[in-house]
């Protein structure tokens, strides 16, 4: 069972690589394409925002599709959405149709909602001790996109001349097709998943009771707040870098190193969690994210941007691996769909709001305002995490105290 779970985690890591590569192309070029197609420049960032908005609107349904039809079928729907999104975007660029382009980017957002469940699928299939390794293994797929994604976007931009950028979105469609092919040929549903649900004697608890658990709140503090903080700073970074007299190329390299920080630690973050424990992992992730804001506040030099965004990426990775491990331990098998739906929907909504707010905060309060804004949010995440840790410690000590 353990070997099967880790094999499927490797398949999902390849799917994660395809997903992150597709999304990195969209994230790299969508702002620029939106600017060229928008009927008014005030709408230029709408296609970019629709990626996260569509992901939020879809997230709550994904868990129930998985529960009803299985993971492979559900993940294939995500891949098909990516294919359609890529080709719709190509057609929109050819026709110079802004609103059709918005439909294309929204479909990629649907793909994002399904792909966010790759790590949860790996966690559900693994035994309790192996969950951190399975989650981090899936996230290692993002390393490929961190290195290759921006390069693929630049290489394919002129592939379908005389219409620039159409080729890049054709590549997005190809990534979606490869995802479907990989899932159909290689991915297999964990054999014990449905059996475990069938024999689970414990009744499902109300959703309100589940989400009030300290373990669920701590998982959301790290998954939800951590992801929102990361996207809030990352969205503002390219604009801030240019405003601080750095070049567009340097801005792209800053984001590339940020992506490396997000995914490269996955090669060892699962081991770190098992070695030092989840509380230490989560606190380290929050501290690294706060360090990113402090470094950015102290300097706007190019090295400061690199250090800040790299720290932000590593902090996100630690918070994500640790938070997802907590989430996997917060529900019974019969509660999986509702709990995962609530967590992913809440995270996606918070991330969408953070993405939409980043430009406004940058415009009104500048780059320093962006970095100051994330510190209270990280403070809330730290307090919730420490509260869960204190509760866990009390519960572990209670039996020994009672026996004295």
Wavefront OBJ file of the C-alpha trace (Angstrom):
o trace
v 0.000 0.000 0.000
v 2.834 2.384 0.928
v 4.727 1.693 -2.298
v 1.554 2.192 -4.348
v 0.890 5.522 -2.642
v 4.410 6.786 -3.331
v 4.257 5.634 -6.965
v 1.056 7.585 -7.459
v 2.613 10.593 -5.700
v 5.347 10.531 -8.361
v 2.716 10.512 -11.113
v 0.986 13.452 -9.454
v 4.357 15.227 -9.243
v 4.563 14.999 -13.058
v 1.012 16.353 -13.283
v 2.044 19.159 -10.933
v 4.970 19.956 -13.242
v 2.636 20.209 -16.251
v 0.130 22.296 -14.286
v 2.712 24.736 -12.935
v 4.336 25.077 -16.359
v 0.963 25.908 -17.937
v 0.038 28.394 -15.231
v 3.487 30.018 -15.274
v 3.015 30.793 -18.978
v -0.348 32.377 -18.193
v 1.048 34.314 -15.239
v 4.010 35.541 -17.287
v 2.083 36.797 -20.316
v -1.573 37.368 -19.342
v -1.011 40.867 -17.961
v 0.752 41.954 -21.131
v -1.801 40.339 -23.466
v -4.658 41.796 -21.425
v -3.082 45.235 -21.769
v -2.948 44.909 -25.577
v -6.512 43.553 -25.929
v -8.440 45.511 -23.280
v -10.961 48.060 -24.614
v -9.918 50.279 -21.694
v -6.646 49.936 -19.810
v -8.528 49.841 -16.501
v -9.591 46.290 -17.491
v -6.091 45.153 -18.430
v -5.588 43.038 -15.285
v -9.042 41.410 -15.408
v -7.908 38.294 -17.362
v -5.127 37.745 -14.807
v -7.541 38.178 -11.887
v -10.029 35.746 -13.452
v -7.519 32.914 -13.074
v -7.753 33.120 -9.283
v -11.452 34.087 -9.248
v -12.435 31.089 -11.416
v -10.290 28.842 -9.241
v -12.135 30.083 -6.150
v -15.575 29.595 -7.720
v -14.693 26.061 -8.846
v -12.869 24.857 -5.724
v -15.953 24.009 -3.690
v -17.250 21.649 -6.398
v -13.981 19.810 -7.064
v -14.008 17.721 -3.867
v -17.535 16.512 -4.585
v -16.631 15.600 -8.187
v -13.719 13.587 -6.783
v -16.014 11.936 -4.227
v -18.631 11.021 -6.844
v -16.514 10.067 -9.872
v -13.013 9.408 -8.521
v -9.743 11.299 -8.657
v -8.607 10.246 -12.118
v -11.833 11.356 -13.805
v -11.855 14.634 -11.866
v -8.235 15.459 -12.636
v -8.869 14.694 -16.314
v -11.658 17.307 -16.271
v -9.045 19.798 -15.074
v -6.703 18.836 -17.905
v -9.487 19.235 -20.475
v -10.267 22.694 -19.025
v -6.605 23.612 -19.543
v -6.741 22.411 -23.176
v -9.868 24.433 -23.840
v -8.468 27.471 -22.036
v -5.309 27.401 -24.125
v -7.091 27.129 -27.466
v -9.766 29.691 -26.529
v -6.955 32.096 -25.624
v -5.276 31.442 -28.976
v -8.550 32.181 -30.797
v -9.046 35.323 -28.721
v -5.600 36.656 -29.601
v -6.141 35.893 -33.297
v -9.527 37.671 -33.219
v -8.291 40.451 -30.917
v -11.257 39.637 -28.647
v -10.690 40.720 -25.043
v -13.774 39.037 -23.561
v -13.033 35.725 -25.254
v -9.525 35.952 -23.798
v -11.132 36.355 -20.354
v -13.004 33.075 -20.948
v -9.714 31.371 -21.828
v -7.924 32.523 -18.678
v -10.941 31.606 -16.530
v -10.757 28.039 -17.885
v -7.121 27.873 -16.806
v -8.360 28.954 -13.372
v -10.702 25.937 -13.406
v -7.654 23.755 -14.124
v -5.911 25.383 -11.147
v -8.803 24.428 -8.839
v -8.509 20.748 -9.793
v -4.700 20.730 -9.683
v -4.679 22.083 -6.131
v -6.101 18.694 -5.091
v -3.042 16.756 -6.352
v -1.270 17.142 -3.004
v -4.445 16.193 -1.092
v -4.861 13.071 -3.213
v -1.286 12.065 -2.391
v -1.858 12.727 1.315
v -5.089 10.705 1.411
v -3.406 7.713 -0.238
v -0.381 7.643 2.098
v -0.108 6.287 5.621
v 0.084 8.842 8.442
v 3.915 8.772 8.762
v 4.328 9.075 4.974
v 1.886 11.939 4.402
v 4.503 14.738 4.602
v 6.772 12.928 2.138
v 3.902 12.306 -0.281
v 2.802 15.961 -0.153
v 6.315 17.302 -0.644
v 6.959 14.823 -3.462
v 3.979 16.205 -5.408
v 5.249 19.750 -4.940
v 8.682 18.835 -6.358
v 7.020 18.870 -9.774
v 6.905 22.650 -9.545
v 10.712 22.834 -9.739
v 10.493 22.036 -13.462
v 8.119 24.944 -14.026
v 10.255 27.289 -11.930
v 13.182 26.744 -14.273
v 11.395 26.130 -17.582
v 8.096 28.043 -17.365
v 9.333 31.582 -18.124
v 11.724 30.233 -20.763
v 8.883 28.345 -22.468
v 6.755 31.503 -22.441
v 9.544 33.504 -24.094
v 10.422 30.769 -26.605
v 6.856 30.190 -27.761
v 5.759 33.850 -27.852
v 6.645 34.212 -31.561
v 5.808 30.653 -32.578
v 2.591 31.645 -34.420
v 3.600 34.912 -36.070
v 2.332 37.342 -37.243
v 0.242 37.033 -34.055
v 2.563 37.348 -31.037
v 1.836 35.338 -27.880
v -0.691 33.017 -29.574
v 1.945 30.262 -29.662
v 2.451 30.463 -25.906
v -1.203 29.703 -25.239
v -1.085 26.833 -27.727
v 1.671 25.394 -25.532
v -0.682 25.770 -22.528
v -3.215 23.616 -24.407
v -0.516 21.005 -25.064
v 0.301 20.867 -21.345
v -3.387 20.191 -20.646
v -3.457 17.384 -23.209
v -0.314 15.802 -21.741
v -1.906 15.939 -18.281
v -4.969 14.008 -19.486
v -2.769 11.472 -21.299
v -0.578 10.916 -18.244
v -3.566 10.451 -15.941
v -5.310 8.022 -18.280
v -2.233 5.881 -18.896
v -0.416 5.859 -15.554
v -2.460 7.170 -12.626
v -4.435 4.657 -10.580
v -6.899 5.364 -7.780
v -5.578 4.278 -4.338
v -7.144 0.824 -3.855
v -8.019 1.304 -0.188
v -9.652 4.717 -0.475
v -13.213 3.615 -1.139
v -12.932 0.578 1.119
v -11.860 2.762 4.035
v -14.892 4.971 3.593
v -17.196 1.980 3.349
v -16.100 0.462 6.686
v -15.682 3.711 8.631
v -18.029 3.248 11.626
v -17.868 6.835 12.888
v -20.697 9.104 11.732
v -19.822 12.258 9.833
v -19.752 15.362 12.021
v -21.388 18.680 11.063
v -19.086 20.887 8.995
v -19.238 23.629 11.614
v -17.807 21.258 14.214
v -15.003 20.180 11.875
v -13.872 23.686 10.935
v -13.860 24.833 14.575
v -11.223 22.258 15.476
v -7.847 23.833 16.383
v -6.140 21.478 13.929
v -8.355 22.670 11.050
v -7.905 26.317 12.018
v -4.126 25.841 12.118
v -4.182 24.151 8.711
v -6.154 27.059 7.239
v -3.896 29.635 8.919
v -0.961 28.140 7.026
v -2.636 27.051 3.780
v -5.028 29.999 3.423
v -3.141 32.914 4.940
v 0.215 31.589 3.707
v -1.023 31.286 0.125
v -2.740 34.688 0.207
v 0.374 36.423 1.569
v 2.537 34.750 -1.057
v 0.258 35.755 -3.959
v -0.223 39.273 -2.547
v 3.519 39.960 -2.562
v 4.243 38.049 -5.785
v 1.536 39.893 -7.742
v 2.957 43.270 -6.729
v 6.629 42.351 -7.178
v 7.116 42.777 -10.976
v 5.451 46.218 -10.942
v 7.381 47.255 -7.830
v 10.695 46.073 -9.320
v 10.186 48.219 -12.419
v 9.131 51.198 -10.269
v 12.414 50.756 -8.348
v 14.374 51.180 -11.611
v 14.994 47.502 -12.286
v 14.471 46.077 -15.778
v 11.642 43.835 -16.994
v 14.162 41.002 -17.432
v 15.344 41.418 -13.850
v 11.722 41.397 -12.656
v 11.159 38.095 -14.465
v 14.309 36.633 -12.886
v 13.091 37.679 -9.427
v 9.862 35.727 -10.007
v 11.838 32.781 -11.357
v 13.885 32.588 -8.155
v 10.686 32.947 -6.155
v 9.300 29.873 -7.934
v 12.517 27.997 -7.158
v 12.039 28.931 -3.497
v 8.444 27.687 -3.628
v 9.164 24.231 -5.004
v 12.845 23.262 -4.594
v 12.532 22.771 -0.793
v 10.006 20.009 -1.514
v 12.964 17.662 -2.041
v 13.646 17.807 1.710
v 10.693 19.559 3.427
v 8.884 16.251 4.052
v 11.999 14.888 5.769
v 12.374 18.095 7.799
v 8.779 17.793 9.009
v 9.321 14.206 10.107
v 12.657 15.070 11.737
v 11.709 18.258 13.625
v 7.922 18.043 13.831
v 5.101 20.018 12.274
v 5.027 22.906 14.796
v 8.682 23.756 14.134
v 8.090 23.486 10.380
v 5.103 25.834 10.454
v 6.776 28.430 12.682
v 9.851 28.376 10.426
v 7.634 28.929 7.372
v 5.856 31.876 8.978
v 9.208 33.342 10.100
v 10.684 33.058 6.587
v 7.625 34.753 5.075
v 7.946 37.574 7.618
v 11.670 37.807 6.857
v 10.775 38.392 3.200
v 8.679 41.421 4.139
v 11.368 42.783 6.491
v 14.118 42.473 3.865
v 11.892 44.190 1.279
v 11.187 47.000 3.756
v 14.899 47.535 4.411
v 16.025 47.841 0.803
v 14.767 48.046 -2.790
v 18.068 46.924 -4.304
v 18.087 43.986 -6.709
v 19.741 41.599 -4.178
v 17.068 42.543 -1.623
v 14.319 41.628 -4.114
v 16.011 38.275 -4.768
v 16.431 37.456 -1.058
v 12.903 38.601 -0.178
v 11.129 36.611 -2.893
v 13.303 33.533 -2.362
v 12.520 33.625 1.383
v 8.847 34.111 0.595
v 8.864 31.020 -1.617
v 10.589 28.797 0.958
v 8.256 30.082 3.677
v 5.229 29.246 1.521
v 6.559 25.725 0.916
v 7.022 24.998 4.636
v 3.582 26.421 5.478
v 1.929 24.507 2.628
v 3.474 21.112 3.412
v 2.805 21.499 7.129
v -0.684 22.952 6.663
v -1.734 20.233 4.232
v -0.498 17.566 6.651
v -2.689 19.117 9.357
v -5.668 19.262 7.011
v -5.322 15.558 6.165
v -5.547 14.784 9.880
v -8.583 16.962 10.585
v -11.311 14.782 9.045
v -12.641 11.244 9.003
v -12.879 9.421 5.644
v -16.627 10.121 5.406
v -15.955 13.849 5.988
v -13.225 14.206 3.365
v -15.199 15.867 0.560
v -16.873 18.541 2.687
v -13.740 19.358 4.662
v -11.453 19.588 1.647
v -14.047 21.650 -0.219
v -14.349 24.102 2.682
v -10.583 24.432 3.031
v -9.772 24.831 -0.660
v -12.685 27.187 -1.316
v -11.723 29.416 1.619
v -8.076 29.414 0.542
v -8.962 30.212 -3.072
v -11.289 33.075 -2.088
v -8.688 34.584 0.243
v -6.033 34.260 -2.465
v -8.276 35.849 -5.089
v -8.992 38.794 -2.785
v -5.275 39.189 -2.057
v -4.444 39.139 -5.773
v -7.102 41.736 -6.572
v -6.000 43.946 -3.667
v -2.270 43.853 -4.404
v -2.386 46.360 -7.247
v -4.552 48.787 -5.295
v -2.346 48.659 -2.186
v 0.766 49.124 -4.340
v -0.820 52.098 -6.110
v -1.924 53.854 -2.897
v 0.749 52.921 -0.327
v 3.639 51.730 -2.487
v 5.946 48.719 -2.106
v 6.493 49.435 1.594
v 2.743 49.399 2.166
v 2.516 45.957 0.526
v 5.172 44.541 2.848
v 3.761 46.170 5.971
v 0.326 44.746 5.167
v 1.509 41.109 5.252
v 3.041 41.276 8.740
v -0.277 41.419 10.683
v -1.644 38.568 8.558
v 1.397 36.433 9.361
v 0.995 37.407 13.027
v -2.534 35.988 12.991
v -1.243 32.770 11.370
v 1.433 32.477 14.064
v -1.034 32.974 16.935
v -3.432 30.350 15.564
v -0.571 27.897 15.003
v 0.806 28.401 18.523
v -2.712 27.965 19.942
v -3.066 24.616 18.175
v 0.409 23.571 19.346
v -0.428 24.443 22.979
v -3.691 22.484 22.724
v -1.873 19.457 21.300
v 0.725 19.588 24.074
v -1.969 19.710 26.760
v -3.785 16.731 25.244
v -0.560 14.688 25.142
v 0.222 15.496 28.773
v -3.300 14.852 30.055
v -3.075 10.984 30.182
v 0.230 11.064 32.067
v -1.098 13.614 34.557
v -4.259 11.544 35.069
v -2.161 8.455 35.761
v -0.116 10.102 38.528
l 1 2 3 4 5 6 7 8 9 10 11 12 13 14 15 16 17 18 19 20 21 22 23 24 25 26 27 28 29 30 31 32 33 34 35 36 37 38 39 40 41 42 43 44 45 46 47 48 49 50 51 52 53 54 55 56 57 58 59 60 61 62 63 64 65 66 67 68 69 70 71 72 73 74 75 76 77 78 79 80 81 82 83 84 85 86 87 88 89 90 91 92 93 94 95 96 97 98 99 100 101 102 103 104 105 106 107 108 109 110 111 112 113 114 115 116 117 118 119 120 121 122 123 124 125 126 127 128 129 130 131 132 133 134 135 136 137 138 139 140 141 142 143 144 145 146 147 148 149 150 151 152 153 154 155 156 157 158 159 160 161 162 163 164 165 166 167 168 169 170 171 172 173 174 175 176 177 178 179 180 181 182 183 184 185 186 187 188 189 190 191 192 193 194 195 196 197 198 199 200 201 202 203 204 205 206 207 208 209 210 211 212 213 214 215 216 217 218 219 220 221 222 223 224 225 226 227 228 229 230 231 232 233 234 235 236 237 238 239 240 241 242 243 244 245 246 247 248 249 250 251 252 253 254 255 256 257 258 259 260 261 262 263 264 265 266 267 268 269 270 271 272 273 274 275 276 277 278 279 280 281 282 283 284 285 286 287 288 289 290 291 292 293 294 295 296 297 298 299 300 301 302 303 304 305 306 307 308 309 310 311 312 313 314 315 316 317 318 319 320 321 322 323 324 325 326 327 328 329 330 331 332 333 334 335 336 337 338 339 340 341 342 343 344 345 346 347 348 349 350 351 352 353 354 355 356 357 358 359 360 361 362 363 364 365 366 367 368 369 370 371 372 373 374 375 376 377 378 379 380 381 382 383 384 385 386 387 388 389 390 391 392 393 394 395 396 397 398 399 400 401 402 403 404
